[in-house]
Amino acid sequence: MIDTTITGLVGNLTAEPVLRSSQAGKPWTTARLAVKPFTPGGGDVETVFVNLVMFGSLAENVVGQLHKGDRVCATGRLEDDAWTGTDGVERPGQKLVVDALGPDLRFTQGTYRAPERDHFGIPVDRIDTSDLNDEPF
């Protein structure tokens, strides 16, 4: 039985994702998603903002492929995430620890592809080849 809340969200990224590294050197990134819930009658519904957290190759691919304003579909575990405002008041919130994220193809005209990787799984465009022609002796 699943004891966590798994959910899917569709919305627009509100800022450029930025790749970060943990102290152990593992890649991760955060993003914020603006979600406008669908209402059958087209009524006015307030936009909901959800923080996204991604790790590993997903984080690397998101930073390389998606940008502010892109409409995306995200799925993952919804967790409580309280935060403190500038006024010192703690506010409740939630974050989505993302398992999968990609463009909403209803609104995408471009082509998305994962970065090419070498046999170790490292993105090819991140390999420094400047010293490969140097003589070892």
VOTORTOR-768767 format. One record per atom (N, C-alpha, C): residue in one letter; y, z, x. Coordinates in steps of 0.1 Angstrom, whole numbers, plus 5000, padded with zeros to 4 digits. Layout:
<zators>
AYZX
...
</zators>
This chain:
<zators>
M498850005008
M500050005000
M501250005009
I502349935005
I503549925012
I504450035008
D504850115019
D505750225016
D507250195020
T507550075023
T508950035026
T509349925016
T510649915015
T511149815005
T511349685012
I510549585009
I510649445014
I511549365004
T512549295010
T513449225001
T513849095007
G514349004999
G514848875004
G516348864999
L517148815007
L518548795004
L519048655007
V519948605000
V520648475003
V522148495003
G522748455014
G524248475014
G524848395026
N526048425029
N526748365041
N527048465052
L526848415064
L527148505076
L528648525077
T529048645079
T530548665079
T531148665093
A530348655104
A530748655117
A529748585126
E530148545138
E529248485148
E528248595152
P526948565152
P525948665158
P526148665173
V526048785179
V526248805193
V524948865199
L524348795209
L523148845215
L523448975224
R522649075222
R522749195230
R521449225236
S521349315246
S520149365252
S519949515251
S518749555249
S518549705249
S518449755263
Q518349885265
Q518249935278
Q517049885285
A516049855277
A514749795283
A514849645285
G515949585282
G516149445284
G515649355273
K515349415262
K514849335250
K516049285242
P516049155238
P517149105230
P517249155216
W518449165211
W518649205197
W520049155193
T520249145180
T521549115175
T521749175161
T523049175157
T523349225143
T524249115137
A524249105124
A525049015117
A525349085103
R526249025096
R526649075083
R526548965073
L525948995062
L525648895052
L526448925039
A527248825034
A527948835022
A527048775011
V526648855001
V525748814991
V526548814977
K526548704971
K527148704957
K526048684947
P525648794941
P524548784932
P524748684920
F523648614917
F523748514906
F523748584893
T524548534884
T524548584870
T524448464861
P523448464852
P523148354843
P524448294836
G525248384831
G526448334824
G527648294833
G527448314846
G528548274855
G529648384855
G529348504851
G530348604851
G530748644865
D531848714866
D532348754878
D531648884884
V530948864895
V530248974901
V530749004915
E530849124918
E531449164932
E530449124943
T531049074954
T530249034966
T529749164972
V528449164976
V527849274983
V527649234998
F528049325007
F527849295021
F526749385027
V525849315034
V524649385039
V524549355054
N524349465062
N524149455076
N522749405079
L522649315089
L521349265093
L521049305108
V519849335111
V519449365125
V518249285128
M518249215140
M517149125144
M516849155158
F515549135162
F515049165175
F514249055181
G514149055194
G513248955201
G513648815200
S512648725199
S512948575198
S513748545186
L513548615175
L514348595163
L515848605166
A516248715173
A517648735177
A518148625186
E517348585195
E517748475204
E517948345196
N517048315187
N517148195179
N518348195170
V518548305164
V519748325154
V521048295162
V521148355173
V522448335181
V522548195185
G521448125188
G521547985193
G521747885181
Q521347925169
Q521247825158
Q522247845147
L522547975144
L523347995132
L524748045135
H525748025126
H527048055129
H527748115117
K528948165119
K529748225109
K529948125097
G529748165085
G529848075074
G528548015069
D527548005078
D526347945074
D525648015063
R525147945053
R524348005042
R522948015046
V522448145046
V521048165051
V520248245041
C518948245043
C517948315035
C517348415045
A517348545041
A516748655050
A515748735042
T514748775050
T513748865044
T513448975054
G513149095049
G512849205058
G512849335051
R512849445059
R512749585053
R514149635051
L514349685039
L515649745036
L515649895039
E516549935047
E516650075052
E517950135049
D518050265046
D519350335045
D520050345058
D521350325058
D522150325070
D523550375067
A523750505068
A525050565065
A525950535077
W527250525074
W528250505084
W529550585081
T530350605091
T531550695090
T532750595091
G533650605081
G534850525081
G535950585090
T536950505092
T538150555100
T538750675095
D538550705082
D539150825076
D538250945078
G537050925085
G536151035088
G535151075077
V535150995067
V534251015055
V533050935057
E531851005056
E530550935057
E530250865044
R529850735046
R529550655034
R528150605035
P527550595023
P526150545023
P526150395025
G525150345030
G524950195032
G523550165034
Q523250035035
Q521949985038
Q521949875048
K520849855055
K520749745064
K519349685062
L519349555065
L518049485064
L517549455078
V516349515082
V515749485095
V514949355092
V515449245098
V515049115094
V513749075101
D512849025092
D511548965097
D511648815099
A512448755090
A512648605090
A514048575085
L514648475092
L516048425088
L516148285091
G516648205081
G516848065084
G517948005074
P518247885077
P519347825068
P518847795054
D519747815044
D519447775031
D519547625030
L518447555029
L518447405029
L519047345017
R519447415007
R520147354996
R521547315000
F522047385011
F523447365015
F523647315029
T522547275035
T522547235049
T522447085051
Q523247025059
Q523146885062
Q522746865077
G522846965085
G522446955099
G520946965101
T520546955114
T519146975117
T519047095126
Y518047185122
Y517847305129
Y516447295136
R516447335149
R515147335156
R515247455166
A514047515168
A513947625178
A514247565192
P514847655201
P515047605214
P513747575221
E513747475230
E512547445238
E512347555248
R511047595249
R510647705257
R509647655268
D509647725280
D508747705290
D507347775287
H506447765296
H505047825293
H505147975293
F506248035297
F506348185296
F507048225283
G507548125276
G508248165263
G509748175265
I510248145277
I511648155280
I512448025276
P513548045268
P514247915265
P514647835277
V514347705277
V514547625289
V515947615293
D516947625284
D518347615287
D518847735294
R518047845295
R518447965302
R517847985315
I517047885320
I516447895333
I517447835343
D517647915354
D518547875365
D517747785375
T518047655375
T517347565384
T518147525396
S519347585398
S520247545408
S519647565422
D518647655424
D518147675438
D516747615440
L516247525430
L514947475431
L514847375443
N515847305447
N515847205458
N516047265471
D516347395472
D516447465485
D515147475492
E515247455506
E514047465514
E513747615515
P512447655514
P512147795515
P512247855529
F512247765540
F512247815553
F513347755561
</zators>
